[in-house]
Amino acid sequence: MFDSSALLRQRFAALRSTAEVFSLRHVRQAQQSLSVRRDVAEPPFFSHDEGAMLSVRVKGVEAYAATADLSQSGLQQALERAEALARQIAARRLLDLTEQPVPSARHDHVSPNFDASMPSLADCLALLAAESASVPRDERLVDWQASLGISQVEQIYLNSAGAELRHAQRFVFPGLGVTASDGQDSQSRTLGRENFGQQGGVEVIERCGLVGAARRVADEALQLLLAPNTPSGVRDLLLMPDQMMLQIHESIGHPLEMDRILGDERNYAGTSFVKASDFGHLQYGSALLNVTFDPTLPEELGSYSFDDDGSAASKQFLIREGRLLRPLGGALSQARAGLDGVANSRASGWNRAPIDRMANLNIEPGDRSLEQLISGIEHGILMRTNRSWSIDDARNKFQFGCEWGQLIEQGQLKGVVKNPNYRGISAQFWRNLSAVGDRSTFQVLGTPNCGKGEPNQVIRVGHASPACVFRDIDVFGGDA
């Protein structure tokens, strides 16, 4: 861990620049993806990526250049390219960053159990093969797959003000899916789709419940195949955490990204229905809605101590008791908008500049057990596990579909229904939040593939949530 620190320090100290401030962000990332499909091991995927981003501030303008050449001359050349670019654009600057604070902290952040060894490649494949083999032999079960992805990332940030910020993180993504078909219809059930991801070691595999899950998941796929279609109409909606994470991501996370609100993403990822003037005023949801940017949960995907610009990360309420308080905006967006934000300037790798990104975006637990949530619903439906999503460019009108549905009548769970879908308008939907589950319903999840930015950046995002109830939601099945 951090075995390149001493050499990087030495080379950084030898760099020469006339910039007021300059920095180096070195990233080394190794990934492996393993999969066993229908009892056959698929070709494993391995990757290794390493390089550095050199950034400068000249006359209030910041610019950068990236390089995979980590020699002294390679780093110096990248630094000179960044400085030359800054001087070229200084006369046309849109924002003066002369007084922007420069980080000087020194800190190490390490994922839980980072130093503990992971199972060998052979052991991982054996685990996946055993799970695949436990899928029942039923001619209606036409496809199944067990998978495991592991990413290990080490990042070192150094700047001319003396900062040294090091992150060593391991991300683990277990997966399992089964598809059933009767020749007329097909239904799939998964272990949370690809959205069970956490930081840590082998304990993540244990926490997700991968081992021993295949029979249950296969049985649920068969239940869906035999189930009636979801009825259409207005019902109360109980969303479990593995669907809440998608709801949070799409209709809170992306709308609150400050660069999107400022217009930076409109040509690619879209804009936002939220305006800069809404912060401090807009009633985004009911009084039960409390949303935090929280980088302090060690196992969550977006936990870190400092963001990629060197800003210290801390838990902050974005929405408290339904009222919109602050955006997902890093230091640069805060300077542009004149609003307090959070430490969420993040890059997907060494050759991308940090931009405003979700990190951990969570809903704080309430006071209802799952039994209490269900018993409080007279005419409703429970939905689990996202399978489709559609939302407009302003992140306002949406339509989402789930894998699993179960009717609720007079406070009791009833039969399984397939193809459950629902739709709404973001702020109106959150204002219909009528009950929030307690800590016993709370689950830490996350996605590895949130895309944004030009050029594109795919990044890991954490979401944790309790189960939640929304009143009077437009629900429909596959025929609507």
ZAMAR-468748 format. One record per residue (C-alpha): residue in one letter; x, y, z. Coordinates in steps of 0.02 Angstrom, whole numbers, padded with zeros to 5 digits, always signed. Example, Ala and Ser with C-alpha at 12.3 -4.5 7.8 and 13.67 -1.06 7.14 Angstrom:
<atoms>
A+00615-00225+00390S+00684-00053+00357
</atoms>
This chain:
<atoms>
M+00000+00000+00000F+00064+00173-00052D+00227+00095-00110S+00248+00233-00240S+00231+00375-00115A+00416+00405-00082L+00461+00409-00266L+00315+00523-00308R+00363+00642-00168Q+00541+00648-00233R+00487+00682-00412F+00355+00809-00360A+00485+00904-00257A+00596+00913-00411L+00462+00987-00524R+00488+01167-00579S+00344+01287-00612T+00308+01473-00609A+00125+01441-00567E+00059+01511-00403V-00005+01337-00356F+00020+01167-00436S-00029+00990-00391L-00010+00808-00440R-00145+00675-00423H-00079+00499-00453V-00204+00356-00476R-00168+00170-00489Q-00315+00054-00517A-00327-00135-00538Q-00489-00224-00581Q-00546-00403-00602S-00716-00471-00653L-00761-00655-00636S-00919-00741-00692V-00992-00916-00702R-01141-00930-00819R-01246-01088-00833D-01108-01182-00739V-00973-01126-00862A-00835-01007-00810E-00827-00859-00929P-00659-00781-00978P-00601-00673-00831F-00570-00488-00859F-00418-00401-00786S-00359-00222-00806H-00224-00109-00736D-00222+00078-00759E-00099+00206-00692G-00057+00387-00724A-00057+00563-00654M-00148+00727-00676L-00045+00888-00658S-00144+01045-00617V-00090+01227-00604R-00162+01396-00555V-00096+01545-00653K-00169+01721-00638G-00328+01652-00562V-00350+01520-00698E-00336+01333-00670A-00284+01209-00805Y-00223+01031-00809A-00135+00898-00913A-00128+00710-00886T+00009+00585-00923A+00044+00399-00908D+00231+00440-00912L+00275+00447-00727S+00460+00480-00755Q+00532+00647-00696S+00532+00714-00873G+00357+00648-00908L+00285+00736-00756Q+00379+00896-00795Q+00316+00898-00974A+00136+00876-00916L+00156+01016-00789E+00225+01131-00925R+00079+01089-01041A-00044+01132-00903E+00045+01296-00867A+00052+01345-01051L-00134+01312-01068A-00173+01416-00914R-00076+01563-00985Q-00163+01548-01152I-00337+01560-01077A-00298+01684-00937A-00354+01835-01042R-00523+01751-01072R-00556+01684-00899L-00736+01672-00840L-00694+01655-00656D-00552+01725-00550L-00489+01588-00433T-00345+01690-00362E-00418+01689-00187Q-00482+01510-00193P-00415+01417-00039V-00275+01294-00069P-00280+01130+00031S-00131+01091+00141A-00192+00940+00241R-00100+00775+00259H-00208+00622+00284D-00227+00437+00241H-00396+00356+00206V-00406+00166+00194S-00554+00051+00156P-00606-00072+00293N-00496-00228+00291F-00393-00160+00147D-00239-00253+00209A-00332-00418+00229S-00307-00539+00086M-00450-00580-00031P-00491-00759-00086S-00380-00823-00226L-00440-00820-00405A-00470-01008-00395D-00569-00990-00233C-00676-00850-00306L-00717-00954-00460A-00756-01105-00350L-00877-01000-00247L-00965-00938-00404A-00968-01112-00480A-01047-01184-00323E-01182-01051-00324S-01217-01079-00508A-01228-01267-00482S-01358-01244-00344V-01486-01169-00463P-01625-01301-00474R-01636-01401-00634D-01800-01341-00706E-01827-01324-00894R-01908-01154-00863L-01745-01087-00789V-01657-01039-00951D-01514-00930-00892W-01418-00894-00733Q-01256-00812-00684A-01151-00782-00528S-01020-00646-00534L-00892-00553-00430G-00804-00390-00472I-00660-00319-00370S-00577-00150-00395Q-00427-00088-00297V-00381+00096-00309E-00236+00193-00235Q-00231+00381-00254I-00102+00507-00196Y-00129+00695-00204L+00017+00815-00179N+00022+01003-00200S+00144+01147-00184A+00061+01203-00021G+00118+01043+00065A-00039+00936+00052E-00021+00748+00047L-00185+00654+00037R-00183+00466+00009H-00329+00349-00021A-00318+00159-00029Q-00486+00081-00070R-00556-00087-00120F-00729-00103-00198V-00820-00270-00205F-00971-00308-00317P-01054-00479-00294G-01193-00524-00415L-01320-00660-00452G-01461-00671-00578V-01584-00802-00640T-01703-00793-00789A-01859-00901-00807S-01958-00922-00969D-02111-01022-01022G-02094-00983-01208Q-02220-00841-01197D-02148-00734-01059S-01982-00717-00969Q-01946-00647-00796S-01779-00612-00712R-01737-00600-00528T-01570-00542-00461L-01478-00511-00299G-01507-00324-00315R-01455-00313-00497E-01277-00241-00507N-01311-00125-00361F-01241-00221-00214G-01071-00141-00200Q-00971-00093-00047Q-00795-00051+00009G-00703-00185+00106G-00647-00364+00087V-00719-00539+00094E-00848-00480+00221V-00939-00388+00081I-00975-00556-00002E-01045-00618+00162R-01150-00463+00194C-01233-00467+00023G-01294-00645+00052L-01224-00713-00111V-01181-00884-00039G-01338-00990-00033A-01447-00863-00127A-01465-00953-00293R-01611-01065-00244R-01711-00920-00173V-01677-00808-00323A-01724-00948-00444D-01884-00982-00348E-01931-00797-00356A-01901-00796-00544L-02021-00942-00561Q-02148-00855-00449L-02142-00703-00561L-02167-00810-00715L-02328-00879-00640A-02388-00715-00565P-02524-00602-00636N-02478-00436-00710T-02473-00286-00594P-02641-00197-00593S-02647-00016-00647G-02712+00126-00540V-02670+00242-00396R-02598+00151-00245D-02484+00178-00099L-02309+00121-00142L-02185+00037-00026L-02010+00044-00102M-01875-00068-00029P-01696-00004-00017D-01634-00083-00179Q-01764+00021-00274M-01749+00173-00161M-01567+00188-00214L-01619+00214-00396Q-01754+00337-00343I-01628+00436-00241H-01498+00430-00378E-01607+00490-00520S-01731+00610-00439I-01624+00686-00300G-01441+00655-00340H-01430+00712-00520P-01549+00861-00500L-01443+00929-00357E-01275+00924-00448M-01225+01106-00455D-01131+01100-00620R-01289+01030-00700I-01391+01172-00624L-01263+01296-00691G-01285+01223-00866D-01123+01126-00889E-01206+00959-00928R-01351+01014-01038N-01275+00948-01201Y-01247+00774-01131A-01325+00724-00965G-01455+00861-00962T-01506+01003-00846S-01608+01009-00685F-01780+01066-00634V-01694+01140-00480K-01636+01321-00490A-01494+01400-00391S-01622+01514-00307D-01716+01362-00239F-01585+01320-00107G-01646+01369+00064H-01825+01388+00002L-01893+01243-00102Q-01999+01113-00011Y-01925+00966-00104G-02018+00831-00007S-02127+00798+00143A-02066+00839+00318L-02010+00657+00333L-01876+00677+00199N-01698+00697+00266V-01560+00674+00138T-01375+00680+00178F-01212+00684+00085D-01121+00564+00201P-00942+00507+00166T-00923+00435+00341L-00997+00259+00321P-00838+00156+00297E-00915+00020+00190E-01012+00133+00071L-00943+00157-00105G-00927+00346-00096S-00839+00358+00073Y-00678+00457+00077S-00593+00588+00185F-00549+00717+00051D-00615+00739-00125D-00505+00744-00279D-00477+00932-00264G-00417+00911-00084S-00573+00975+00005A-00612+00892+00173A-00770+00786+00166S-00899+00785+00306K-01080+00736+00328Q-01199+00873+00271F-01388+00883+00255L-01442+00923+00078I-01626+00912+00123R-01690+00925+00302E-01872+00896+00345G-01910+00912+00161R-01828+01082+00133L-01688+01097+00005L-01531+01165+00090R-01375+01142-00015P-01318+01071-00182L-01197+00935-00230G-01066+01062-00278G-00878+01054-00251A-00760+01200-00221L-00764+01265-00400S-00954+01261-00414Q-00970+01342-00242A-00860+01486-00302R-00962+01503-00462A-01133+01495-00380G-01096+01581-00214L-01177+01436-00121D-01114+01316+00012G-01094+01141-00059V-01001+00984-00011A-00833+00900-00047N-00887+00804-00202S-00764+00854-00339R-00724+00681-00404A-00638+00606-00556S-00656+00431-00627G-00468+00413-00653W-00301+00497-00679N-00345+00565-00853R-00506+00652-00802A-00529+00817-00710P-00638+00818-00553I-00818+00874-00577D-00971+00880-00465R-01023+00700-00431M-01132+00609-00309A-01032+00513-00180N-01137+00440-00038L-01312+00510-00050N-01422+00436+00085I-01595+00450+00163E-01588+00455+00351P-01689+00318+00440G-01859+00354+00516D-01955+00266+00655R-02058+00128+00573S-02018-00057+00563L-02057-00148+00401E-02208-00227+00486Q-02271-00055+00535L-02245+00012+00359I-02346-00132+00285S-02483-00125+00417G-02511+00060+00381I-02557+00029+00199E-02737-00013+00152H-02718-00023-00036G-02541-00030-00101I-02396-00123-00177L-02219-00167-00123M-02083-00155-00255R-01904-00217-00254T-01752-00208-00367N-01746-00089-00514R-01748-00161-00689S-01786-00007-00797W-01783+00181-00784S-01831+00330-00889I-01820+00512-00835D-01820+00674-00932D-01669+00786-00960A-01718+00900-00816R-01731+00749-00698N-01912+00791-00667K-02038+00672-00746F-01993+00488-00724Q-02053+00311-00753F-01968+00165-00663G-01993-00023-00669C-01949-00157-00542E-01916-00343-00543W-02028-00391-00397G-02201-00334-00344Q-02314-00388-00203L-02487-00322-00169I-02534-00251+00002E-02716-00253+00056Q-02783-00197+00224G-02610-00195+00301Q-02558-00368+00242L-02441-00431+00107K-02536-00528-00027G-02490-00609-00191V-02340-00580-00303V-02366-00478-00462K-02249-00459-00609N-02194-00309-00714P-02224-00180-00577N-02197+00000-00634Y-02233+00172-00567R-02217+00352-00627G-02217+00527-00557I-02140+00700-00550S-01987+00714-00438A-02031+00847-00308Q-02215+00799-00306F-02167+00617-00280W-02054+00659-00131R-02191+00769-00057N-02299+00611-00054L-02175+00524+00062S-02286+00466+00205A-02180+00345+00308V-01994+00307+00327G-01924+00143+00390D-01812+00130+00541R-01632+00070+00554S-01688-00112+00539T-01746-00078+00360F-01590+00022+00315Q-01471-00050+00184V-01306+00012+00112L-01298-00011-00077G-01214+00071-00224T-01188+00073-00411P-01022+00057-00505N-01078+00140-00665C-01145+00317-00646G-01099+00410-00805K-01079+00597-00829G-00963+00726-00904E-00880+00762-01070P-00770+00665-01097N-00873+00534-01007Q-00832+00481-00830V-00905+00321-00756I-00892+00323-00568R-00943+00229-00410V-01086+00303-00308G-01155+00246-00140H-01337+00253-00085A-01406+00197+00082S-01589+00203+00126P-01727+00129+00232A-01887+00064+00156C-02008+00207+00118V-02195+00228+00085F-02267+00352-00041R-02453+00387-00049D-02563+00397-00204I-02437+00345-00338D-02481+00300-00517V-02439+00114-00529F-02455+00007-00686G-02409-00162-00758G-02327-00220-00918D-02486-00196-01022A-02510-00011-00983
</atoms>
